[in-house]
Amino acid sequence: MQANKPSDPTKWEKAADAKVVAPANTSGKNGTTLTLGKSSLKNTVHLYEDPRCPGCAVMEQSIGETVNKGMKDGDYKLSFTIGTFLDNNLGGEGSKNALSALGAALNVSPDAFLEYKTALYSAKFHPAESSDTFAEDDELLKVADTVDALKDNKKFERAVKKGTYDAWAVKMSDSFQSAEGVESTPTIKVNGKVIETPKTPEAWKAALKTAGVTK
């Protein structure tokens, strides 16, 4: 048990049985399909991440902006499946708590979600793998203050503190566990096929070209 968060120890057990409140901008069963970009686009980039994952932080810091730009430019749809397995592996609840907060940001807007995810994975805020600071709502709100759409956003703040999207976070994590061909984070699929995670924007563009997404 983590002794540093004064919360009900059965909080996440309760969330697993609670009625799911899915954030806006989701679809599918329990809102676990999270796809941004024009639905008519034929190409899909799918990211599999865990909020506490150091490798995900490295990926986001190196190519995250370029990946997001490709979606906004209409090169592909961008899907996300977010897991919380590091809570089980390391102890704690930071991945689940951060995922719930990401749901609150997604409910504000897709841009708020992307900007908040970028901030959580940033060198300034992303904790060491062994640290469970994302278990603290105050820490998640401090990070959110760097995102214009979330700063002083009382509805977002209430959702984080109340755990409005806790049940959704559990279902999203369950969908990660059943994802085919995903054995670690980060994992990137382009049109359903796992690719090696590029380390630079140039390598990302080359990987897309190889996959036939761009010319």
C-alpha atoms as an extended CHARMM CRD file, in Angstrom:
* protein
*
       215  EXT
         1         1  MET       CA              0.0000000000        0.0000000000        0.0000000000  PROA      1               0.0000000000
         2         2  GLN       CA              1.0860000000        3.5270000000       -0.6810000000  PROA      2               0.0000000000
         3         3  ALA       CA              0.9380000000        5.5230000000        2.5350000000  PROA      3               0.0000000000
         4         4  ASN       CA              1.3680000000        8.9090000000        0.8750000000  PROA      4               0.0000000000
         5         5  LYS       CA             -2.1900000000        9.3440000000       -0.4470000000  PROA      5               0.0000000000
         6         6  PRO       CA             -4.9500000000        9.7700000000        2.1080000000  PROA      6               0.0000000000
         7         7  SER       CA             -7.6180000000        8.0690000000        0.0260000000  PROA      7               0.0000000000
         8         8  ASP       CA             -9.9350000000        5.1630000000        0.4580000000  PROA      8               0.0000000000
         9         9  PRO       CA             -7.8360000000        2.0530000000       -0.2690000000  PROA      9               0.0000000000
        10        10  THR       CA            -10.7870000000        0.4990000000       -2.1010000000  PROA      10              0.0000000000
        11        11  LYS       CA            -11.2210000000        3.5150000000       -4.4040000000  PROA      11              0.0000000000
        12        12  TRP       CA            -10.1220000000        1.6960000000       -7.5520000000  PROA      12              0.0000000000
        13        13  GLU       CA            -11.9500000000       -1.4960000000       -6.6060000000  PROA      13              0.0000000000
        14        14  LYS       CA            -15.0980000000        0.6130000000       -6.3490000000  PROA      14              0.0000000000
        15        15  ALA       CA            -14.2970000000        2.2880000000       -9.6720000000  PROA      15              0.0000000000
        16        16  ALA       CA            -14.0750000000       -1.1030000000      -11.3740000000  PROA      16              0.0000000000
        17        17  ASP       CA            -17.7120000000       -1.7490000000      -10.4640000000  PROA      17              0.0000000000
        18        18  ALA       CA            -19.0060000000        1.7860000000      -10.9060000000  PROA      18              0.0000000000
        19        19  LYS       CA            -21.0620000000        3.1100000000      -13.8000000000  PROA      19              0.0000000000
        20        20  VAL       CA            -18.7490000000        4.4630000000      -16.4710000000  PROA      20              0.0000000000
        21        21  VAL       CA            -18.8760000000        8.1460000000      -17.2830000000  PROA      21              0.0000000000
        22        22  ALA       CA            -17.0570000000        8.3670000000      -20.6090000000  PROA      22              0.0000000000
        23        23  PRO       CA            -15.3450000000       11.6270000000      -21.5650000000  PROA      23              0.0000000000
        24        24  ALA       CA            -16.5110000000       13.5840000000      -24.5800000000  PROA      24              0.0000000000
        25        25  ASN       CA            -14.5460000000       12.8150000000      -27.7480000000  PROA      25              0.0000000000
        26        26  THR       CA            -14.6030000000        9.0440000000      -27.1500000000  PROA      26              0.0000000000
        27        27  SER       CA            -16.6510000000        6.2450000000      -28.6870000000  PROA      27              0.0000000000
        28        28  GLY       CA            -17.1460000000        2.5060000000      -28.4890000000  PROA      28              0.0000000000
        29        29  LYS       CA            -17.9880000000        0.3840000000      -25.4560000000  PROA      29              0.0000000000
        30        30  ASN       CA            -17.3590000000        2.3510000000      -22.2380000000  PROA      30              0.0000000000
        31        31  GLY       CA            -15.7820000000        5.1200000000      -24.3120000000  PROA      31              0.0000000000
        32        32  THR       CA            -12.5140000000        3.2410000000      -24.6250000000  PROA      32              0.0000000000
        33        33  THR       CA            -12.0820000000        4.1100000000      -28.3000000000  PROA      33              0.0000000000
        34        34  LEU       CA            -10.1170000000        7.3460000000      -28.3990000000  PROA      34              0.0000000000
        35        35  THR       CA             -9.3910000000        8.4980000000      -31.9390000000  PROA      35              0.0000000000
        36        36  LEU       CA             -8.5900000000       12.0700000000      -32.9140000000  PROA      36              0.0000000000
        37        37  GLY       CA             -8.5460000000       13.5550000000      -36.3960000000  PROA      37              0.0000000000
        38        38  LYS       CA            -10.8140000000       13.3280000000      -39.4190000000  PROA      38              0.0000000000
        39        39  SER       CA            -12.7630000000       10.0710000000      -39.3340000000  PROA      39              0.0000000000
        40        40  SER       CA            -12.6450000000        9.8060000000      -43.1320000000  PROA      40              0.0000000000
        41        41  LEU       CA             -8.8520000000        9.4110000000      -43.2190000000  PROA      41              0.0000000000
        42        42  LYS       CA             -7.7100000000        5.9340000000      -44.2470000000  PROA      42              0.0000000000
        43        43  ASN       CA             -4.4650000000        5.8510000000      -42.2260000000  PROA      43              0.0000000000
        44        44  THR       CA             -4.3570000000        5.3430000000      -38.4670000000  PROA      44              0.0000000000
        45        45  VAL       CA             -1.4820000000        5.7650000000      -36.0330000000  PROA      45              0.0000000000
        46        46  HSD       CA             -2.1740000000        4.0600000000      -32.6990000000  PROA      46              0.0000000000
        47        47  LEU       CA             -0.1480000000        4.8190000000      -29.5590000000  PROA      47              0.0000000000
        48        48  TYR       CA             -0.0780000000        2.5280000000      -26.5290000000  PROA      48              0.0000000000
        49        49  GLU       CA              1.2480000000        4.2180000000      -23.4050000000  PROA      49              0.0000000000
        50        50  ASP       CA              1.2400000000        4.2230000000      -19.5920000000  PROA      50              0.0000000000
        51        51  PRO       CA              1.3700000000        7.5770000000      -17.7570000000  PROA      51              0.0000000000
        52        52  ARG       CA              4.2240000000        6.4470000000      -15.4780000000  PROA      52              0.0000000000
        53        53  CYS       CA              6.2690000000        4.9010000000      -18.3120000000  PROA      53              0.0000000000
        54        54  PRO       CA              9.7140000000        6.5300000000      -18.6860000000  PROA      54              0.0000000000
        55        55  GLY       CA             10.0590000000        5.2660000000      -22.2540000000  PROA      55              0.0000000000
        56        56  CYS       CA              6.7620000000        6.9350000000      -23.1250000000  PROA      56              0.0000000000
        57        57  ALA       CA              8.1140000000       10.1910000000      -21.6920000000  PROA      57              0.0000000000
        58        58  VAL       CA             11.2060000000        9.8900000000      -23.8720000000  PROA      58              0.0000000000
        59        59  MET       CA              9.0650000000        9.2140000000      -26.9420000000  PROA      59              0.0000000000
        60        60  GLU       CA              6.7380000000       12.1260000000      -26.2340000000  PROA      60              0.0000000000
        61        61  GLN       CA              9.6380000000       14.5050000000      -25.6440000000  PROA      61              0.0000000000
        62        62  SER       CA             11.3500000000       13.4630000000      -28.8840000000  PROA      62              0.0000000000
        63        63  ILE       CA              8.5600000000       12.8990000000      -31.4370000000  PROA      63              0.0000000000
        64        64  GLY       CA              5.2710000000       13.7110000000      -29.6720000000  PROA      64              0.0000000000
        65        65  GLU       CA              4.8600000000       17.1420000000      -31.2220000000  PROA      65              0.0000000000
        66        66  THR       CA              5.5880000000       15.7680000000      -34.6920000000  PROA      66              0.0000000000
        67        67  VAL       CA              3.1330000000       12.8930000000      -34.2220000000  PROA      67              0.0000000000
        68        68  ASN       CA              0.3900000000       15.2800000000      -33.1160000000  PROA      68              0.0000000000
        69        69  LYS       CA              1.1090000000       17.6280000000      -36.0180000000  PROA      69              0.0000000000
        70        70  GLY       CA              0.6870000000       14.8150000000      -38.5390000000  PROA      70              0.0000000000
        71        71  MET       CA             -2.7970000000       14.1780000000      -37.1950000000  PROA      71              0.0000000000
        72        72  LYS       CA             -3.6780000000       17.8770000000      -37.2780000000  PROA      72              0.0000000000
        73        73  ASP       CA             -2.2950000000       18.1650000000      -40.8290000000  PROA      73              0.0000000000
        74        74  GLY       CA             -4.5740000000       15.3410000000      -41.9540000000  PROA      74              0.0000000000
        75        75  ASP       CA             -1.9320000000       12.6990000000      -42.6420000000  PROA      75              0.0000000000
        76        76  TYR       CA             -3.6450000000       10.1490000000      -40.3680000000  PROA      76              0.0000000000
        77        77  LYS       CA             -6.0640000000        9.6000000000      -37.5220000000  PROA      77              0.0000000000
        78        78  LEU       CA             -4.4140000000        9.2960000000      -34.1090000000  PROA      78              0.0000000000
        79        79  SER       CA             -5.6630000000        6.6860000000      -31.6560000000  PROA      79              0.0000000000
        80        80  PHE       CA             -4.6810000000        6.0960000000      -28.0430000000  PROA      80              0.0000000000
        81        81  THR       CA             -4.9430000000        3.1300000000      -25.7070000000  PROA      81              0.0000000000
        82        82  ILE       CA             -3.5900000000        3.9280000000      -22.2750000000  PROA      82              0.0000000000
        83        83  GLY       CA             -2.6800000000        1.3100000000      -19.6950000000  PROA      83              0.0000000000
        84        84  THR       CA             -1.9040000000        1.3860000000      -15.9920000000  PROA      84              0.0000000000
        85        85  PHE       CA              0.1270000000       -1.7910000000      -15.5190000000  PROA      85              0.0000000000
        86        86  LEU       CA              3.0170000000        0.0860000000      -13.8980000000  PROA      86              0.0000000000
        87        87  ASP       CA              0.8400000000        0.7070000000      -10.8390000000  PROA      87              0.0000000000
        88        88  ASN       CA              0.7100000000       -3.0570000000      -10.3530000000  PROA      88              0.0000000000
        89        89  ASN       CA              4.3900000000       -3.5570000000      -11.1690000000  PROA      89              0.0000000000
        90        90  LEU       CA              5.7240000000       -0.7260000000       -9.0240000000  PROA      90              0.0000000000
        91        91  GLY       CA              2.9840000000       -0.2100000000       -6.4430000000  PROA      91              0.0000000000
        92        92  GLY       CA              0.8110000000        2.8550000000       -6.2720000000  PROA      92              0.0000000000
        93        93  GLU       CA             -1.9660000000        4.3860000000       -8.3040000000  PROA      93              0.0000000000
        94        94  GLY       CA             -0.3310000000        7.2200000000      -10.2690000000  PROA      94              0.0000000000
        95        95  SER       CA             -1.0050000000        5.7280000000      -13.6820000000  PROA      95              0.0000000000
        96        96  LYS       CA             -4.7070000000        5.2170000000      -12.9400000000  PROA      96              0.0000000000
        97        97  ASN       CA             -5.0590000000        8.6650000000      -11.3660000000  PROA      97              0.0000000000
        98        98  ALA       CA             -3.2720000000       10.3760000000      -14.2710000000  PROA      98              0.0000000000
        99        99  LEU       CA             -5.3960000000        8.4560000000      -16.7800000000  PROA      99              0.0000000000
       100       100  SER       CA             -8.5620000000        9.6180000000      -15.0170000000  PROA      100             0.0000000000
       101       101  ALA       CA             -7.2720000000       13.2050000000      -15.1840000000  PROA      101             0.0000000000
       102       102  LEU       CA             -6.5000000000       12.7490000000      -18.8790000000  PROA      102             0.0000000000
       103       103  GLY       CA            -10.1390000000       11.7410000000      -19.2860000000  PROA      103             0.0000000000
       104       104  ALA       CA            -11.1470000000       14.9930000000      -17.6210000000  PROA      104             0.0000000000
       105       105  ALA       CA             -8.9080000000       16.8970000000      -20.0460000000  PROA      105             0.0000000000
       106       106  LEU       CA            -10.3360000000       14.9870000000      -23.0140000000  PROA      106             0.0000000000
       107       107  ASN       CA            -13.8010000000       15.9810000000      -21.8760000000  PROA      107             0.0000000000
       108       108  VAL       CA            -12.7000000000       19.6210000000      -22.2570000000  PROA      108             0.0000000000
       109       109  SER       CA            -11.3160000000       19.1640000000      -25.7890000000  PROA      109             0.0000000000
       110       110  PRO       CA             -8.9700000000       17.0010000000      -27.8720000000  PROA      110             0.0000000000
       111       111  ASP       CA             -6.3950000000       19.8080000000      -27.8350000000  PROA      111             0.0000000000
       112       112  ALA       CA             -6.5760000000       20.0210000000      -24.0390000000  PROA      112             0.0000000000
       113       113  PHE       CA             -6.0070000000       16.2610000000      -23.8580000000  PROA      113             0.0000000000
       114       114  LEU       CA             -2.9710000000       16.4020000000      -26.1540000000  PROA      114             0.0000000000
       115       115  GLU       CA             -1.4430000000       19.3960000000      -24.4060000000  PROA      115             0.0000000000
       116       116  TYR       CA             -2.0060000000       17.8830000000      -20.9800000000  PROA      116             0.0000000000
       117       117  LYS       CA             -0.5150000000       14.5590000000      -22.0330000000  PROA      117             0.0000000000
       118       118  THR       CA              2.5110000000       16.4180000000      -23.3840000000  PROA      118             0.0000000000
       119       119  ALA       CA              2.8770000000       18.2510000000      -20.0630000000  PROA      119             0.0000000000
       120       120  LEU       CA              2.5730000000       15.0600000000      -17.9920000000  PROA      120             0.0000000000
       121       121  TYR       CA              5.3250000000       13.4280000000      -20.0440000000  PROA      121             0.0000000000
       122       122  SER       CA              7.5500000000       16.5270000000      -20.0730000000  PROA      122             0.0000000000
       123       123  ALA       CA             11.0080000000       16.5560000000      -18.5530000000  PROA      123             0.0000000000
       124       124  LYS       CA              9.7700000000       19.1400000000      -16.0440000000  PROA      124             0.0000000000
       125       125  PHE       CA              6.9030000000       17.0680000000      -14.6460000000  PROA      125             0.0000000000
       126       126  HSD       CA              7.3500000000       13.3910000000      -15.4340000000  PROA      126             0.0000000000
       127       127  PRO       CA              8.4190000000       11.5410000000      -12.2800000000  PROA      127             0.0000000000
       128       128  ALA       CA             11.0230000000        8.8630000000      -11.8900000000  PROA      128             0.0000000000
       129       129  GLU       CA              9.5270000000        5.4410000000      -12.5580000000  PROA      129             0.0000000000
       130       130  SER       CA              9.6920000000        4.5480000000       -8.8550000000  PROA      130             0.0000000000
       131       131  SER       CA              7.9050000000        7.7500000000       -7.7950000000  PROA      131             0.0000000000
       132       132  ASP       CA              4.1290000000        7.8010000000       -7.4900000000  PROA      132             0.0000000000
       133       133  THR       CA              3.6010000000       11.5690000000       -7.5360000000  PROA      133             0.0000000000
       134       134  PHE       CA              0.7990000000       11.3030000000      -10.1130000000  PROA      134             0.0000000000
       135       135  ALA       CA             -1.2470000000        9.6400000000       -7.3580000000  PROA      135             0.0000000000
       136       136  GLU       CA             -1.6440000000       13.1180000000       -5.8800000000  PROA      136             0.0000000000
       137       137  ASP       CA             -4.4810000000       15.1910000000       -7.3460000000  PROA      137             0.0000000000
       138       138  ASP       CA             -2.6460000000       18.3800000000       -6.4180000000  PROA      138             0.0000000000
       139       139  GLU       CA              0.3000000000       17.3400000000       -8.5860000000  PROA      139             0.0000000000
       140       140  LEU       CA             -1.9690000000       16.5970000000      -11.5460000000  PROA      140             0.0000000000
       141       141  LEU       CA             -3.6510000000       19.9830000000      -11.1320000000  PROA      141             0.0000000000
       142       142  LYS       CA             -0.2720000000       21.7130000000      -10.9160000000  PROA      142             0.0000000000
       143       143  VAL       CA              0.6740000000       20.2100000000      -14.2730000000  PROA      143             0.0000000000
       144       144  ALA       CA             -2.7350000000       21.1940000000      -15.6720000000  PROA      144             0.0000000000
       145       145  ASP       CA             -2.0720000000       24.8250000000      -14.7590000000  PROA      145             0.0000000000
       146       146  THR       CA              0.4470000000       24.9050000000      -17.6330000000  PROA      146             0.0000000000
       147       147  VAL       CA             -2.3440000000       24.1430000000      -20.1520000000  PROA      147             0.0000000000
       148       148  ASP       CA             -4.3910000000       27.2130000000      -21.0670000000  PROA      148             0.0000000000
       149       149  ALA       CA             -7.6700000000       25.3200000000      -21.4820000000  PROA      149             0.0000000000
       150       150  LEU       CA             -7.2860000000       23.6500000000      -18.0680000000  PROA      150             0.0000000000
       151       151  LYS       CA             -5.8400000000       26.4630000000      -15.9740000000  PROA      151             0.0000000000
       152       152  ASP       CA             -8.4840000000       27.7210000000      -13.5170000000  PROA      152             0.0000000000
       153       153  ASN       CA            -11.0010000000       25.4010000000      -15.1950000000  PROA      153             0.0000000000
       154       154  LYS       CA            -13.2920000000       24.5720000000      -12.2680000000  PROA      154             0.0000000000
       155       155  LYS       CA            -15.1910000000       21.8330000000      -14.1030000000  PROA      155             0.0000000000
       156       156  PHE       CA            -11.9220000000       20.0540000000      -14.9410000000  PROA      156             0.0000000000
       157       157  GLU       CA            -10.6730000000       20.5070000000      -11.3810000000  PROA      157             0.0000000000
       158       158  ARG       CA            -13.8640000000       19.0490000000       -9.9110000000  PROA      158             0.0000000000
       159       159  ALA       CA            -13.6530000000       16.0460000000      -12.2550000000  PROA      159             0.0000000000
       160       160  VAL       CA            -10.0830000000       15.3340000000      -11.1350000000  PROA      160             0.0000000000
       161       161  LYS       CA            -10.8640000000       15.6760000000       -7.4360000000  PROA      161             0.0000000000
       162       162  LYS       CA            -14.1360000000       13.7300000000       -7.6050000000  PROA      162             0.0000000000
       163       163  GLY       CA            -12.6500000000       10.9910000000       -9.7810000000  PROA      163             0.0000000000
       164       164  THR       CA            -15.4090000000       11.4680000000      -12.3650000000  PROA      164             0.0000000000
       165       165  TYR       CA            -13.5080000000        9.4070000000      -14.9200000000  PROA      165             0.0000000000
       166       166  ASP       CA            -12.0270000000        6.7820000000      -12.5670000000  PROA      166             0.0000000000
       167       167  ALA       CA            -14.3530000000        4.0450000000      -13.8290000000  PROA      167             0.0000000000
       168       168  TRP       CA            -13.5180000000        5.0130000000      -17.4180000000  PROA      168             0.0000000000
       169       169  ALA       CA             -9.8080000000        4.8220000000      -16.5740000000  PROA      169             0.0000000000
       170       170  VAL       CA            -10.2620000000        1.2640000000      -15.3130000000  PROA      170             0.0000000000
       171       171  LYS       CA            -12.0770000000        0.2310000000      -18.5090000000  PROA      171             0.0000000000
       172       172  MET       CA             -9.4520000000        1.9280000000      -20.6840000000  PROA      172             0.0000000000
       173       173  SER       CA             -6.7440000000        0.0670000000      -18.7800000000  PROA      173             0.0000000000
       174       174  ASP       CA             -8.6250000000       -3.1980000000      -19.3190000000  PROA      174             0.0000000000
       175       175  SER       CA             -8.7130000000       -2.5080000000      -23.0620000000  PROA      175             0.0000000000
       176       176  PHE       CA             -4.9460000000       -2.0120000000      -22.9900000000  PROA      176             0.0000000000
       177       177  GLN       CA             -4.4880000000       -5.4150000000      -21.3440000000  PROA      177             0.0000000000
       178       178  SER       CA             -6.3660000000       -7.0790000000      -24.1990000000  PROA      178             0.0000000000
       179       179  ALA       CA             -4.5890000000       -5.1840000000      -27.0060000000  PROA      179             0.0000000000
       180       180  GLU       CA             -3.1720000000       -7.5890000000      -29.5550000000  PROA      180             0.0000000000
       181       181  GLY       CA              0.5830000000       -7.5310000000      -30.1510000000  PROA      181             0.0000000000
       182       182  VAL       CA              1.3050000000       -4.9840000000      -27.4200000000  PROA      182             0.0000000000
       183       183  GLU       CA              3.8900000000       -6.3030000000      -24.9680000000  PROA      183             0.0000000000
       184       184  SER       CA              5.4020000000       -3.0780000000      -23.6250000000  PROA      184             0.0000000000
       185       185  THR       CA              5.1180000000        0.6830000000      -23.6750000000  PROA      185             0.0000000000
       186       186  PRO       CA              5.4850000000        2.6820000000      -25.7140000000  PROA      186             0.0000000000
       187       187  THR       CA              4.1500000000        0.7100000000      -28.6580000000  PROA      187             0.0000000000
       188       188  ILE       CA              3.2080000000        2.3100000000      -31.9650000000  PROA      188             0.0000000000
       189       189  LYS       CA              1.0280000000        0.6980000000      -34.5970000000  PROA      189             0.0000000000
       190       190  VAL       CA              0.6240000000        2.1500000000      -38.0710000000  PROA      190             0.0000000000
       191       191  ASN       CA             -2.4680000000        0.7510000000      -39.7830000000  PROA      191             0.0000000000
       192       192  GLY       CA             -2.5070000000       -2.1450000000      -37.3370000000  PROA      192             0.0000000000
       193       193  LYS       CA              1.1750000000       -3.1130000000      -37.6400000000  PROA      193             0.0000000000
       194       194  VAL       CA              3.6720000000       -2.5450000000      -34.8340000000  PROA      194             0.0000000000
       195       195  ILE       CA              6.6760000000       -0.4580000000      -35.8680000000  PROA      195             0.0000000000
       196       196  GLU       CA              9.9200000000        0.2170000000      -34.0420000000  PROA      196             0.0000000000
       197       197  THR       CA              9.5400000000        3.4340000000      -32.0630000000  PROA      197             0.0000000000
       198       198  PRO       CA             11.3730000000        6.2290000000      -33.9210000000  PROA      198             0.0000000000
       199       199  LYS       CA             13.7230000000        8.3560000000      -31.8480000000  PROA      199             0.0000000000
       200       200  THR       CA             13.6880000000       11.5880000000      -33.8740000000  PROA      200             0.0000000000
       201       201  PRO       CA             11.1550000000       13.5580000000      -35.9300000000  PROA      201             0.0000000000
       202       202  GLU       CA             13.0990000000       12.6660000000      -39.0610000000  PROA      202             0.0000000000
       203       203  ALA       CA             12.9520000000        8.9660000000      -38.1830000000  PROA      203             0.0000000000
       204       204  TRP       CA              9.2100000000        9.2850000000      -37.5800000000  PROA      204             0.0000000000
       205       205  LYS       CA              8.6540000000       10.7950000000      -41.0180000000  PROA      205             0.0000000000
       206       206  ALA       CA             10.7870000000        8.0480000000      -42.5590000000  PROA      206             0.0000000000
       207       207  ALA       CA              8.7800000000        5.3650000000      -40.7340000000  PROA      207             0.0000000000
       208       208  LEU       CA              5.5330000000        6.8100000000      -42.0610000000  PROA      208             0.0000000000
       209       209  LYS       CA              6.9210000000        6.8170000000      -45.5860000000  PROA      209             0.0000000000
       210       210  THR       CA              7.9950000000        3.1800000000      -45.2340000000  PROA      210             0.0000000000
       211       211  ALA       CA              4.5110000000        2.3130000000      -44.0040000000  PROA      211             0.0000000000
       212       212  GLY       CA              2.9990000000        4.0120000000      -47.0580000000  PROA      212             0.0000000000
       213       213  VAL       CA              1.3030000000        6.7770000000      -45.0770000000  PROA      213             0.0000000000
       214       214  THR       CA              3.1370000000        9.6410000000      -46.7520000000  PROA      214             0.0000000000
       215       215  LYS       CA              4.9040000000        9.9770000000      -50.0560000000  PROA      215             0.0000000000
